[in-house]
Amino acid sequence: MLPNQQNLQKTMLDADQLSSLQNTIGSYSPLQLAWASGYLAAKSEGASAGVSPLAVAAPAATLTILFGSQTGNAKGVAKALAAQAHAQGILVDLKSMSDFKPKSIKNLTHLLIIASTNGEGEAPDDAIALHEFLASKKAPKLDNLHYSVLALGDTSYEFFCQTGKDFDEYLSKLGAKQMSPRVDCDVDYDADVKVWSDSIVSKAKALFGSEVDTNNVVAMPTAGAMSEYTKQAPYAAELSLSQKITGRDSAKDVRHIEIDLADSGITYQAGDALGVWFENDSALVTELISVLNLSADESIEVAGTSLSLAQALTSTLEITQTAVNFISFWADKSQDKNLLTLSDDKNAAREYAGNHQIIDVVKAAPAKVTAQDFADALRKITPRLYSIASSQAEVEEEVHLTVGLVEYNENDHLRSGGASSFLGKRLAEGGTVKVFIEHNDNFRLPENGDTPVIMIGPGTGIAPFRAFMQEREATEASGDNWLFFGDQTFTQDFLYQVEWQGYLKSGLLTRLDLAFSRDQATKIYVQDRLREKASEIFAWLERGAHLYICGDMSRMAKDVELALVDIIAEHGKLSTEQAQDYLKELRNAKRFQKDVY
């Protein structure tokens, strides 16, 4: 062999080394690859000069952005912030908390947390592991960490922004230093987010100093697919079908909705949600303006835009949901004793707000108010999210929803939900509805089609499981499928009955267990059926089944989880605490996923 060939062979990696390198860098983001290449180059130069490679190529300061998101809002804010920071030359590492190893927080120097709050002050599913770790005795001291928290929440709930507050408290106790104070955002969060984002990017640039490089921009990795149509720029789609699928004598009005995405190029996965913008009922707007003794044509300003009062109440301001802050505002304006008493009791005010629309509040306690003051006291309309009930492998350029029409009587007046009545009754087929996809990576079918799945979805919670079955059929997945469905009556409320029975007959649906609460003297719910099938459920979990819950968060989901813990404890011969840990392990492995509301 010639000397040059010998030297060349010495510089090459052998098969094992090459395989190891490929495995190592396979999971790197573009930014990590860029840094690694610089590190290796410095290591080579440093070795020849007798210099430590770490001294030559210390890693650049990185701004880590972690998001915990149940419905996608925190994720959307995090993506926008990452792009803003990246455009300023800041090295950014953007991750879902579910993709972040909690122990590695000790290696971070600059961290931004964007977290929503789920249910009664609970962390969203993708944030639970980090949330629990930071609260535990295993959490390390974080004296070298600079951080800030943006908390997303809803003042209608008792534990407003609790997850963000928890992260702020935990990090502070561990010695981390605030880059900027925590900001708590209500559902109408755009203005607060912009102020915080501008401030935090400016402070990060100042902290990073010379390590900010606007001339050496590397493509920033993103967390999830991007679409040209977003919450801020929705797609104007056509409503092609709105069909009632509950029986004539049902106590519920549930609609099967089909929306044509035409040539939009919009794509979605089974498990995603559809965001729907809506307009308020014109009759309700007219009634409200009349009760207030105001003029529909009066000009007001909303977020810097001039609109007539009627236009604002129709398309911009929320009037079908009442915020606690509005109760306090109207109590002050009206000086009504009942409202003043309510406003002093936040829990009572929340309950009252949850059962009364704006029109009910102002009719119960008349007051004189200007159009501008009234508009300023209302929240802006926010889009409603609906679990998608179809797979594109089956329906192509369509998207299907299962929408329960919200209706109730208040003092002999029919009150309807804003979005549900818009889709279910007021928008004619062929009409336009503005929509966008909210990707939900926390509610996905297993990648391996051989994996069995257990689906628990009473009522309209059936929606994503219809999508799951369409997807499993289209991909010829061979894994077993078990559905638990429940509602009030078999004859009136068995949603998509023909489809489920067809899947059962074809063998795609392996098992079907039903719980119709009003078909017998004793009410039976899905959690009761779970307990009846306890041994089989545990056997499925032991052979790797993925478990899914969709539907009501306040009652059903909690009762189902309690049943699952009992099942695991009994048949796994575990204590209650060990059974809870078993369920946590399923969640951490993404084998236990929830889409609850």
C-alpha positions in Angstrom: 0.0 0.0 0.0 1.3 3.5 -0.9 2.1 5.9 2.0 -0.7 8.3 0.9 -3.2 5.4 0.9 -2.0 4.4 4.4 -2.5 7.9 5.7 -6.0 8.1 4.1 -7.0 4.9 5.6 -6.0 6.1 9.0 -8.2 9.2 8.7 -11.3 7.2 7.8 -13.8 5.9 10.3 -14.2 2.1 10.5 -17.7 0.6 10.1 -18.5 0.6 13.8 -17.3 4.2 14.2 -19.3 5.4 11.2 -22.4 3.6 12.4 -22.0 5.2 15.9 -21.6 8.6 14.3 -24.7 8.2 12.1 -26.8 7.1 15.1 -25.6 10.0 17.2 -26.3 12.8 14.7 -29.5 11.3 13.3 -31.5 13.0 16.0 -29.8 16.4 15.7 -31.6 19.5 14.7 -30.1 21.7 11.9 -28.8 24.1 14.6 -27.2 21.2 16.6 -25.6 19.9 13.4 -24.2 23.4 12.7 -22.8 23.6 16.2 -21.4 20.1 16.1 -19.6 20.7 12.8 -17.9 23.8 14.3 -17.0 21.9 17.5 -15.4 19.0 15.5 -13.5 21.5 13.3 -12.2 23.2 16.4 -11.4 19.9 18.0 -9.3 19.0 15.0 -7.4 22.3 15.0 -7.1 22.3 18.8 -5.7 18.8 18.9 -2.9 19.7 16.5 -2.0 22.7 18.5 -2.3 21.0 21.9 -5.3 23.1 22.8 -8.5 21.9 24.6 -11.3 21.7 22.0 -13.8 22.9 24.7 -11.7 26.0 25.2 -11.6 26.7 21.4 -15.3 25.9 20.7 -17.6 26.6 23.7 -21.2 26.2 22.6 -23.0 29.4 21.6 -25.5 30.8 24.1 -28.9 29.3 23.3 -32.4 30.5 24.1 -34.4 27.4 24.9 -38.2 27.7 24.4 -40.3 25.0 25.9 -44.1 24.9 25.5 -46.8 22.9 27.3 -49.9 23.0 25.2 -53.2 21.2 25.4 -55.2 22.8 22.6 -52.3 24.3 20.5 -52.4 28.0 21.8 -49.1 27.8 23.7 -47.5 25.9 20.8 -48.5 28.7 18.4 -47.2 31.4 20.6 -43.9 29.5 21.1 -43.4 29.1 17.4 -44.0 32.8 16.7 -41.6 33.8 19.5 -38.9 31.4 18.2 -39.1 32.9 14.8 -38.9 36.4 16.2 -35.8 35.6 18.3 -34.2 33.7 15.4 -34.7 36.7 13.1 -32.7 38.8 15.6 -29.7 36.4 15.3 -30.4 34.5 18.6 -29.7 30.8 18.6 -33.0 29.1 19.4 -33.9 25.6 20.6 -37.7 25.1 20.4 -39.3 22.0 21.9 -42.5 20.6 23.3 -42.0 19.7 26.9 -42.9 16.2 26.0 -39.7 16.0 23.9 -37.5 17.5 26.6 -35.7 15.4 29.2 -36.4 17.0 32.6 -33.0 16.2 34.0 -31.3 18.1 31.2 -32.7 21.4 32.5 -29.5 21.7 34.6 -27.6 22.3 31.3 -29.6 25.3 30.2 -28.6 28.9 30.7 -31.6 30.8 29.2 -35.1 29.3 29.3 -38.5 30.6 28.2 -41.6 28.6 29.3 -44.9 29.1 27.6 -47.6 27.0 29.3 -51.3 26.7 29.3 -53.4 25.4 32.2 -55.7 22.4 31.8 -58.9 21.8 33.8 -58.8 22.6 37.5 -55.3 24.1 37.5 -53.6 21.0 36.0 -50.6 21.0 33.7 -51.4 20.0 30.1 -50.4 16.4 29.2 -47.2 17.3 27.5 -46.0 19.3 30.5 -46.8 16.9 33.3 -43.4 15.2 33.4 -41.4 18.4 33.6 -43.9 19.9 36.0 -43.7 17.0 38.4 -39.9 16.8 38.1 -39.4 20.5 39.1 -41.7 20.0 42.1 -39.8 16.9 43.3 -36.8 16.4 45.5 -34.9 15.3 42.4 -34.9 18.7 40.9 -31.3 20.3 40.7 -30.2 23.7 41.8 -30.5 26.1 38.9 -28.4 29.0 40.0 -27.0 29.5 36.4 -30.4 29.6 34.7 -32.1 32.8 33.5 -35.8 32.3 32.7 -39.2 33.8 32.1 -42.7 32.4 32.0 -45.7 33.2 29.8 -48.9 31.6 31.2 -52.0 31.1 29.2 -55.3 30.6 30.9 -59.0 31.6 31.2 -60.3 33.8 34.0 -63.5 31.8 33.9 -61.7 29.1 35.7 -60.8 29.2 39.4 -57.1 28.3 38.9 -56.3 30.9 36.4 -52.9 30.3 34.7 -52.0 27.9 37.5 -49.5 25.9 35.5 -47.5 28.9 34.5 -47.6 30.2 38.1 -46.3 26.7 39.3 -43.3 26.8 36.8 -42.4 30.3 37.9 -42.5 29.3 41.6 -40.5 26.0 41.1 -37.8 27.7 39.0 -37.4 30.6 41.5 -37.1 28.2 44.4 -34.4 26.3 42.6 -32.3 29.4 42.3 -33.1 30.5 38.7 -33.2 34.2 38.0 -36.0 35.9 36.1 -35.1 37.6 32.8 -38.5 39.2 32.9 -41.6 38.8 35.3 -44.2 36.2 34.5 -47.1 37.4 32.4 -50.6 35.8 32.9 -52.8 35.9 29.8 -56.6 35.5 29.4 -58.2 33.9 26.4 -57.8 37.2 24.4 -54.0 37.1 24.7 -52.5 38.6 21.5 -51.7 42.1 22.9 -50.1 40.7 26.1 -48.1 38.1 24.2 -46.7 40.8 21.8 -45.5 43.0 24.7 -43.9 40.1 26.5 -42.3 38.7 23.3 -40.8 42.0 22.3 -39.5 42.6 25.8 -38.0 39.1 26.2 -36.2 39.1 22.8 -34.7 42.5 23.6 -33.5 41.2 27.0 -32.1 38.0 25.5 -30.1 40.0 22.9 -28.7 42.1 25.7 -27.8 39.1 27.8 -26.2 37.2 24.9 -24.3 40.3 23.8 -21.6 39.4 21.2 -22.9 35.9 20.7 -25.9 37.2 18.8 -25.1 36.8 15.1 -27.4 38.2 12.5 -25.0 37.4 9.7 -24.9 33.6 10.3 -28.5 32.5 10.2 -29.1 28.7 10.3 -32.6 27.4 9.3 -34.5 27.1 12.6 -36.1 23.7 13.4 -39.9 23.9 13.9 -42.1 21.9 16.2 -44.8 20.4 14.0 -46.1 21.2 10.5 -46.8 24.7 9.3 -49.7 25.9 7.2 -50.4 29.2 5.4 -53.8 29.1 7.1 -53.7 29.9 10.8 -55.8 31.2 13.6 -54.8 34.7 12.6 -55.3 34.0 8.8 -58.0 31.3 8.5 -59.3 29.6 5.3 -62.7 30.6 4.0 -64.2 27.2 3.5 -67.7 26.1 2.4 -70.1 24.3 4.7 -71.3 21.4 2.6 -73.5 19.5 5.1 -75.1 20.0 8.5 -77.1 16.9 9.4 -78.8 16.0 12.7 -77.7 12.5 13.8 -79.6 12.2 17.0 -83.2 10.9 16.9 -86.4 12.9 16.9 -87.1 12.2 20.6 -83.5 12.7 21.8 -82.8 15.3 24.5 -79.8 16.3 22.4 -79.3 17.9 19.0 -76.0 16.6 17.6 -74.9 17.5 14.1 -72.6 15.8 11.6 -70.8 18.7 9.9 -68.9 18.4 6.6 -66.7 21.3 5.4 -65.2 21.5 2.0 -61.5 22.4 2.0 -61.5 22.6 -1.8 -58.0 23.4 -3.2 -56.7 24.9 0.0 -53.9 22.4 0.4 -54.8 22.1 4.1 -53.7 18.8 5.5 -54.5 17.3 8.9 -54.0 14.0 10.9 -56.4 11.9 12.8 -56.4 13.4 16.3 -56.1 17.0 15.2 -58.8 19.7 15.9 -60.5 22.2 13.6 -60.6 25.8 14.7 -63.8 27.5 13.7 -64.5 31.3 13.7 -68.1 32.2 13.9 -70.5 35.2 13.9 -73.0 35.9 16.6 -76.7 35.5 15.9 -78.1 38.8 14.4 -81.3 38.4 16.4 -79.4 38.2 19.6 -77.3 41.3 18.6 -80.4 43.3 17.9 -82.0 42.3 21.2 -78.9 43.2 23.2 -78.6 46.7 21.5 -82.3 47.3 22.2 -82.0 46.3 25.9 -79.0 48.7 26.3 -80.9 51.5 24.6 -78.0 52.1 22.2 -77.8 52.7 18.4 -76.7 49.8 16.1 -75.0 52.3 13.8 -73.0 54.1 16.6 -69.2 53.9 15.8 -66.9 52.4 18.3 -63.3 51.3 18.3 -62.1 47.7 18.9 -58.3 47.1 18.9 -57.7 50.2 16.8 -60.4 49.5 14.2 -63.6 51.6 13.9 -66.8 49.5 13.6 -70.4 50.1 14.1 -71.7 48.6 17.4 -73.8 46.1 15.5 -70.8 45.0 13.4 -68.6 44.6 16.5 -71.2 42.6 18.4 -71.7 40.3 15.4 -68.2 39.5 14.3 -65.7 40.7 16.9 -67.0 40.7 20.5 -68.0 37.7 22.6 -71.6 37.8 23.8 -72.6 34.1 24.2 -70.0 33.5 26.9 -69.8 35.7 30.0 -66.5 36.4 31.7 -66.2 36.9 35.5 -64.7 40.4 34.9 -67.9 41.4 33.0 -70.0 40.5 36.1 -67.9 42.9 38.2 -68.1 45.6 35.5 -71.9 45.3 35.2 -72.3 45.2 39.0 -70.5 48.4 39.3 -72.5 50.1 36.5 -75.9 48.8 37.7 -75.2 48.8 41.5 -77.5 45.8 41.6 -77.3 44.2 45.0 -77.3 40.6 43.7 -74.6 41.3 41.2 -72.5 43.2 43.8 -72.8 40.2 46.1 -71.8 37.8 43.3 -68.8 39.9 42.3 -67.4 39.6 45.8 -67.5 35.8 45.6 -65.4 34.7 42.6 -66.6 31.1 42.7 -70.3 32.2 42.7 -69.5 34.7 40.0 -67.9 31.9 37.8 -70.9 29.7 38.3 -73.3 32.5 37.4 -71.2 33.6 34.4 -71.2 30.0 33.1 -75.0 29.8 33.1 -75.8 33.2 31.8 -75.1 35.0 28.5 -74.4 38.8 28.4 -78.0 39.5 27.4 -79.2 37.8 30.6 -76.9 39.8 32.8 -77.9 43.2 31.4 -81.6 42.4 31.4 -81.5 41.3 35.0 -79.8 44.5 36.2 -80.5 47.5 33.9 -77.9 50.2 33.7 -76.9 53.1 31.5 -73.7 52.7 29.6 -72.0 54.1 26.5 -71.4 51.9 23.5 -67.6 52.3 23.8 -67.6 51.4 27.5 -69.8 48.4 26.9 -67.5 47.1 24.1 -64.4 47.7 26.2 -65.9 45.4 28.9 -66.3 42.5 26.5 -63.8 39.9 25.5 -63.1 39.4 21.8 -64.5 36.3 20.1 -62.1 33.4 20.1 -62.4 30.5 17.7 -63.9 27.2 19.0 -61.9 24.0 18.6 -63.6 20.8 17.5 -62.0 17.3 17.4 -61.9 16.3 13.8 -64.1 13.3 13.0 -62.5 12.2 9.7 -59.3 11.0 8.1 -58.1 12.6 4.9 -57.2 9.1 3.7 -60.9 8.6 3.6 -62.5 12.0 2.9 -59.7 13.7 1.0 -60.4 17.5 0.7 -63.1 17.5 3.4 -63.1 17.8 7.1 -65.9 16.3 9.3 -67.0 17.4 12.8 -69.4 16.1 15.4 -71.0 19.1 17.0 -73.4 19.1 20.0 -75.7 22.1 19.7 -75.6 24.1 23.0 -79.2 25.2 23.8 -80.9 26.1 27.1 -83.8 28.2 28.3 -83.3 31.3 30.4 -86.5 33.0 31.6 -88.4 31.4 28.8 -85.9 32.6 26.2 -83.9 30.1 24.1 -80.1 30.7 24.4 -77.7 29.0 22.0 -74.0 28.5 21.9 -72.2 30.9 19.5 -70.2 28.4 17.3 -72.5 25.4 17.6 -75.6 27.2 16.6 -73.7 29.0 13.8 -72.6 25.6 12.3 -75.7 23.7 13.3 -78.5 26.1 12.5 -77.7 29.5 11.3 -75.1 28.9 8.5 -76.8 27.5 5.4 -75.2 24.8 3.4 -73.0 26.5 0.8 -72.2 29.3 3.3 -68.7 30.3 4.3 -67.0 29.4 7.5 -63.4 30.5 8.4 -61.3 27.6 9.7 -57.8 26.5 10.5 -56.1 23.3 11.7 -54.9 23.0 15.3 -52.4 20.1 15.2 -52.5 17.9 18.3 -49.4 15.9 18.7 -50.7 14.7 22.1 -53.5 12.7 20.5 -52.0 10.4 17.9 -52.5 6.8 16.7 -49.5 4.5 17.4 -46.9 4.6 14.6 -46.9 0.8 14.5 -50.2 -0.4 13.0 -50.0 -3.7 14.8 -50.5 -2.0 18.1 -53.9 -2.5 19.8 -55.9 0.6 20.8 -58.6 1.2 23.4 -60.9 4.2 22.7 -63.2 5.7 25.3 -65.5 8.4 23.9 -69.0 9.0 25.1 -71.2 11.6 23.4 -69.5 13.8 20.9 -66.2 12.4 22.3 -66.7 9.8 19.6 -65.4 12.2 17.0 -61.7 11.5 16.9 -62.3 7.8 17.1 -64.3 7.9 13.9 -61.2 9.5 12.4 -59.0 6.8 14.0 -61.0 4.0 12.4 -61.0 5.6 9.0 -57.3 5.9 9.3 -56.7 2.4 10.5 -58.8 1.0 7.7 -57.0 3.1 5.0 -53.6 2.1 6.2 -54.6 -1.5 6.7 -53.4 -1.5 10.3 -53.8 -4.9 11.8 -53.9 -3.9 15.5 -57.0 -4.7 17.5 -59.5 -1.8 18.2 -61.8 -1.6 21.2 -64.4 1.1 21.6 -66.3 2.2 24.7 -69.2 4.5 23.8 -72.0 5.9 25.9 -74.9 8.3 25.8 -78.4 8.6 27.0 -80.4 6.1 24.9 -79.6 3.4 22.4 -82.4 4.3 20.0 -81.9 8.1 19.9 -78.3 8.8 20.8 -76.1 6.1 19.2 -73.9 8.4 17.1 -72.8 6.9 13.8 -74.4 3.6 14.7 -74.4 2.1 11.2 -70.7 2.9 10.8 -69.7 1.2 14.1 -71.8 -1.8 13.4 -70.2 -2.0 9.9 -66.7 -1.9 11.4 -67.7 -4.6 13.9 -69.0 -6.8 11.1 -65.9 -6.4 9.0 -63.6 -7.2 11.9 -61.8 -3.8 11.9 -63.5 -3.0 15.2 -62.5 -5.9 17.5 -64.8 -5.1 20.5 -67.6 -2.6 21.1 -69.0 -1.9 24.6 -71.9 0.5 25.0 -73.3 2.3 28.0 -76.7 4.0 27.6 -77.5 5.7 30.9 -81.3 6.0 30.6 -82.1 2.6 29.1 -82.6 1.0 32.5 -83.5 1.9 36.0 -79.9 2.2 37.2 -77.8 4.6 35.2 -74.8 3.0 33.5 -71.8 4.9 32.2 -68.6 4.1 30.3 -66.6 3.8 33.5 -69.0 1.1 34.7 -68.4 -0.9 31.5 -64.6 -0.5 32.0 -64.9 -2.0 35.4 -67.0 -4.9 34.0 -64.2 -5.7 31.5 -61.4 -5.0 33.9 -59.3 -8.2 33.4 -59.4 -7.9 29.6 -58.5 -4.2 29.7 -55.5 -4.9 31.9 -54.5 -7.8 29.6 -54.6 -5.4 26.6 -52.5 -2.8 28.4 -49.9 -5.5 29.3 -49.6 -6.4 25.6 -48.9 -2.8 24.7 -52.3 -1.3 23.9 -52.6 2.5 23.6 -55.4 4.1 25.6 -57.4 7.1 24.6 -60.1 9.3 26.3 -62.1 12.0 24.6 -65.0 14.0 25.9 -66.1 15.8 29.1 -63.2 16.9 31.3 -65.0 17.8 34.5 -66.8 14.5 35.2 -66.4 11.7 32.7 -62.6 11.9 32.2 -62.0 11.9 36.0 -64.4 9.0 36.6 -62.7 7.0 33.8 -59.2 7.6 35.3 -60.4 6.5 38.7 -61.7 3.3 37.2 -58.5 2.7 35.3 -56.4 3.1 38.5 -58.7 0.6 40.3 -58.4 -1.8 37.4 -54.6 -1.6 37.2 -54.3 -1.9 41.0 -56.6 -5.0 41.2 -55.3 -6.9 38.2 -51.7 -5.8 38.4 -51.7 -6.6 42.2 -50.5 -3.1 42.9 -51.2 -0.4 45.5 -53.2 2.6 44.5 -50.0 4.7 44.3 -48.3 2.1 42.2 -51.3 1.9 39.9 -51.2 5.7 39.5 -47.5 5.4 38.6 -48.3 2.7 36.1 -50.8 5.1 34.4 -48.2 7.9 34.5 -45.7 5.6 32.8 -48.3 4.9 30.1 -48.7 8.7 29.7 -45.0 9.4 29.5 -44.6 6.7 26.9 -47.5 8.4 24.9 -49.6 5.3 25.4 -52.3 7.1 27.4 -53.6 10.2 25.7 -56.6 12.5 26.3 -58.5 15.0 24.3 -60.9 16.5 26.9 -62.8 19.7 27.1 
